[in-house]
């Protein structure tokens, strides 16, 4: 971008040519299967994320290979068996590109990071923007919560977690929420399946935004997460935002957006 602006300043290219160059910089086309938004992190403060489902293994490898040494990329919903199939190829390939990878099997997320070092700090290192809380009703909700945790941390949030504190044993909850408030969290993500009551309880106890994440954990009328979704949407406790079923990713992005808005 600086190079383009210098060319405009020196009269070497026109404004129209500069505009075309800048637009071309933002989108990285890979064949006919992907168009990566390479400027997303600069524009929104959040790295590009690729949804793995529906993509061929070779396509995912090409997407990872396209990263520059100062890029960060998230590959979400990448099942462990697919990662194991790709892992050896990626680990041979990425050192030459100046990249490293981290995989969280529970969250099903592959994080690709640059390794360019400058002034004793990793270029593109995530700047901390504040703290959020992350709560689950049950142990079965943890995979969705882990997706939220990884995404929030890569967006710059410090995440304070407390898992398995649902309404079936509500006495477990209060000390954990008090700890989060004492730590200065600016938002709390609450992940719950079954009847989805936990976000309402948390929202009635705190003065920060609560983000409800219904999960597909449940059976009978709760199967598929729709009972939890409807319960969260119908909550009588004010201050709750609700994302889609199993959408830990969306909850984390929303929480990070809240924190970034507080910095302005």
N, C-alpha and C positions, 0 to 999 in steps of 0.2 A: 504494500500500500504506500509506504514511504517513497519507494522508487517511482511509482506511478505519479505521485504528487510532485516529486522533484522534476520529472519529465514535463509535467504541465507548467510548473513554475519557470522552467528553462525555455518554454515555447517549443519543445521538441514534439509534443503531441497535442491534439486538440482536446477540449472538454468532452466531446462525443467519444473520442478514442479512449480517453481515460475512463469514462463511464463503462464502456464495453469491457475494458481490462478488469476493472474492479468487480463487475458482475461475474465475469469468468472465474475470478479468484474464489468466489464464494461457493461454487458448485463444482465438485469433482466427479465427472462421469466415468463409470466403469462399465464398458460394453453397453448392453441393452438391459441390464438388470439392476443397476443402482446409480443413484445420484446423491453423493454425500454432501451435506451442508457443512463445509469446512469452516465457515465463519460463525457457526452457531454459538460457540463458546464466547467469542468476542461480543456478539450481539446480545446474548441472553444470560451469559454467565454460567451456562450449562453445556457440557460437551455433547457432541452428536451421539445418538443412541440408535443401534440397529436391532430390529426385532428378528430373532433367529428363525422363528417358526416359518415354514414355507420356503426357506432359502436352501439351496443345495450347499453341501459342504465346500465344494470348490468356490462357490460364490462368496461364502463367508471368509475363506482364506484370502481371496482377492481383495475383499473389503479391508481386512486387517493389513494386508501388504501395502495398501494405498496410503496408510498413515505416514505422515512425516515425523521426524524425530522429536518435534515439539508438540505433537498432537496428543489428544486423549480421546478415546473411543470406548463406548460401552456396547457390548453385545448382550442383549437381554433374552431371557427365556431360552437359554442354550442348555439343553439337557446334558447331564453328566456323561452319558454314553456317547453323545455327539462330540463333546469336548475331548473325551479320551481318544476318539478316532482322529481328531485334528491335532492333538497336543504335540506329538513327536515332530510333525511337519512344522508346526509353528515355532517350536523351540529351536529347531535348526535354522529357521529362516530369520527370525526377528533380531537376533544380536547384530547381524549385518546391517539392519535397518535402523539401529539405534533405539530399539523398542523393547519393552518388557511386558509380560502379561501376568495378571493375577486372576485366578478363577475361584469363585465361591459356589460350591456345589449346591448348597441349600438355597441360596438366592437365585441360582442358575444364571449368573452374570459373569461374563468375561470382561475384565478391564484391561485395555491396552494403553500403555503410557510411554511417552518419550523419555529418553535417558540422557538428553543433552545437558551437560553440567556447566553452569555459569555462576561465578562469584560464590562458589561452595554450596550453591543451592540448585536443585533440579529445576531446569527451565520448565515453566508450566505447572510448578508445584501448586497444589490447591491452597488458596488463602482461606483461612477460617473466617466465617462470617457470623457465627453465633451458635447457640445451642438449641437443640430440640429434644423433646422426650419421645420415646417410642414404647408403646405398651401393647401387649397381646392379651386376649382373654384366656386362651389356652395354648398348650404346647403345639397343637395341630395348626395353629395360625402362624407359627414361627417362619415357615418358608416365605410367606408373603411379607412378613415383617423384615426378614433379612434382605429381601429385594429392596425394600424402602431404606433400610440402613445403609447398604452399599451405595445406592444412588445418592442419598442425602450426603454421605461423607464425600463422595466424589464431587458433589456440588459445593462443598466447603462447610457443611454443617458438622458440628460436634454432636454426636448422638448419645443420649443417655437412655439405656434400655432397661425395661423390666418386663419379663415374659411370664405368662401363666398367672395372671392376677385377676381373673374374671369374676363375674358376679356370683358364681356358685360358691365362692369362698371370699366374699367381698372384704373381709378383714385384712386380706393380703395386700389390698390396693392402697390404703390410705397413707401408709408410711412411705410408699414408693412415690406417690404423687407429691407428697410434702417434700421429699428429697429433690425431685425435679424442679419444683418451684424455688426451693432454696438455691439450686444451682443456676437459676436464672434462665430457664428455657423460655423461648418466645413462642413456641407452638408445640402441641403434642399430637402425635399420630397414634390413633387407637385402632388396632386390628382385631376384628372379632367375627366369628361365624355363629352358627346356631341361631339364637334369637337376636343377636346383635345389640344387646342392651348396654354394653360397656361404654361406648362413646357418650351416651346420655348421662351416665353416672359421672364420668370424668368432667364433662362440660359443666355439670352442676357444682363442681368443686373448685374450678380454677378460673382465672381472669385472663387467660391467653386463648388464642384460637385452637380449636380441636378439629382434627381431620379424621373422619371416620372411614375405615377401609373394611367393607364387608368381605368375608371370605366364603368360598364355596364349601367350607367344612360344615357338615350337618347331614341329617337324614330326615325322612318323612317330609313334612312341609318346609323344613329348613334346607332340604337338599338343593345344591346348586347356588346357594347364597342369596336367593331372592327374598327370603324372610328377613335376613339380616339387613339387606339393602333397604327394604321397605321400612323396617323399624328405625333405621338411622335417618332416613328421609322424613319420617313422621315424628322424630324426637321432639319432646316438649321442652328440652333444655336448649336455650339459645346459644349461638356461637359455634355451631357445628357445620363444617363443610363435608360433603360426602363424595367420594370418588367411586368409580365403577368396581364391580366385584373382582377381587384378587388384584387390584391395581395398586400395588405397593409403589411402583414406579411413579405414577401420577401423584400419589400422596407426597412422595419425597420432593418432587419438583415444586409442588405447591408450597410445601413447608420452606424450601429454599427460597422461593420467590418472596414469601412473607419476610424472611430474614433480610434479604437483599433490599427490600423496600424500606426497612427500618434503618438501613445504613445511609440512605439518601438524605 
